Amino acid sequence: MYHFIPAWYPTNRIWYDDSKEWGFVNHRLQFDDTVNQVKVFYDNQQEVDLLVLNYSPNLRSFLHQKGLFEVPSWSLFDQLQNTENTPRQILNWREFQWPKQAEFVYSPFAVTVIIKDKVYARIHFADGGYLYKIILVEEASTKQKANYIFDDRGFLSSILYFENGQAIYQDYLDNNGHWRFREYLDGRADKIIINQDNLQFLKESTYQNWEDVIKEILTEKLAHVSSDDYLVVAAHPQHNHLFKDSPQKTIYSFFQERFPLAGEVPSFKDIVSHANLLIADNHKNTDLLKALMQEQSTQKPILQVSPFDTRFELGLSVRRKELDIYFYIDGLSDKELKSNLTTIFKMMQANDYISLILGTYENNQERNQGIKQLLMDYIDQYVPEELPDPDEMLPTKDVKEVPPRARLEVIKDENDLIYLLKTTRLMIDLNREPDLYHQIAAISSGLPQINASHSDYVTHQKNGYIISDHHELEKAINYFFKGLSNWNKSLVFSIEKIAEFTGPALIEKWTETLEGRVSHEQKEN
C-alpha cells in the first residue's frame, strides 16, 4: 500500500490551514506532485491513502476540487479533535442567534453584519459556498475580536481570539463545541495546552510546539502501518525529518522549489540515508539530486516524473472550425501585452475564425476593467462587431447572442481552466518562466503552446513553439493554424508524453525501480 504525505502548507503559519476565502486573489493553482501521483495510483486500482498532518477544516472541499474526494484520507487534526467520523450536514448561518437589530449587507465576496450603523461581524465563504469564517469586530473599533472557523462538514472547528487586534490564542473544538486543545500565539514557552478532560490519549498536558504533538501521534499511527508499505513523502523542510526513523519503505518526491536543492542542504543526508526512491519532477531537480548524492558518496535510484492533470480532455477543439487562442497574461508589462495583442488582432482581422481569451489569476477589478476596455478598443479597431439588422431585433425573432471575439477570464481554480481549454486550440504564455499549471494544463489537454523560454514540458516544433521575441509570434501561431498537420503532431506528442507518465506505465516504472533497489540491497546484505 502507498501512503501519500502531502505538503499543503501555508507559508506564514506552519501546521495551519491553507484555505482561502472565496474571491481571494490566487497567484497560483495548488496542483502538485501529490495530487497527480495519488490520482494516477487510485485510478489504476492501487491501494492508497492520504496522511494529512496540518489543520485542514476544508480538506474534503479541497480534495473534491482536485478530483480526489473518493481517496481514503487520515487527518491528524481530525484525530486530535475527535471529528474523524463526523457526517456532513448543511450549516445555515442565517439561523444563528444574531442580535435582533442585525442587518445583513451582501457583497460578491462576503456578508457584513451591521448593528446600529456599525460593523458587528463579517461572514466569509470558501469555494463551493461553504461557510468558512465569521470575523467578530470590537464594538468600539474596527479591530478583530474573534474568528470563528468552520469545518466544511458543517460544524464550528476552532475559535481564534484577539486582544487589541492581535491574535492571542486559538481553541480547537470537537463537533460538540468543547475545546480539546489550545494554541497560544503570544510567544509563551508552552505553546500547546491540552484539555485532558476531553483529550486523554496524549502523553503530556502541555507541549512547547506543534512538532512534538505531531511526532507523537504520527509515530503511533505509523506503528500500526505495515513495514511492507510505502510512505510517499512530498519533500518539504517542515516534515522530512519526521519519517527518518519510520519502519516503512520511504519515497521522497521533489517538486519545483518546495524543498530547495541548490547550495548547502544539511538535511539532505537524513533523507537519502533511508530513502528507497527519489522522485523528481524535472531535469533541474534530477541533476541537483545527483550532484548532492555524489557529494555525499551515496547512491539511490531517481525517477523523473512530470506531473499531468488527467481531468483534462484531449483534442476536443479539433472538432470545431473556430480557432480559439488562450493567452495567459499575468507577468507581462503593459508594453508587452499591447505589442502581442496587436499581432493577434491583426491575425483575427485576416481570419474570422480566430478568437481570443485572455486568462489571469488576478481578481483586481480596477486592473481587469482596464484590460477589458483595452480589448474593446482593439475590437473596435481591428474586428468591429457588425450592428444587427433592425428586422432581426423584433420580439418575434429568435436572436442568438454572438459571443465577443476577445474576452478576459479570471481563473479562480483548476475547474475554470479545465472548462476554458475544452474548446481552445492554442495556448500562449510569454513569461520568462512559464506558469507551471498552465503548462501542465496545455499538455494534459493535448494543446500546443507558445512560450518565450524553454522548459521540460515543451519541445520546440513538437508540442509547442519557442519564440525569442514578439516579432515571431505570428509565425508561431501560423505554425499550428495553417492546416492541421502540425497541430495533430503536437496532439500525438502530448498523448505519448501523458501515457509515459500516467496510468499503468507510471506505476510499472515505480514498481520496477523499487523492486530493483530492494533486490540490490538484499544482495549487498
Order of alpha helices (4+ residues) and beta strands (2+ residues): beta-alpha-beta-alpha-beta-alpha-beta-beta-beta-beta-beta-beta-beta-beta-beta-beta-alpha-beta-beta-alpha-beta-alpha-beta-beta-alpha-beta-alpha-beta-alpha-beta-alpha-beta-beta-alpha-alpha-alpha
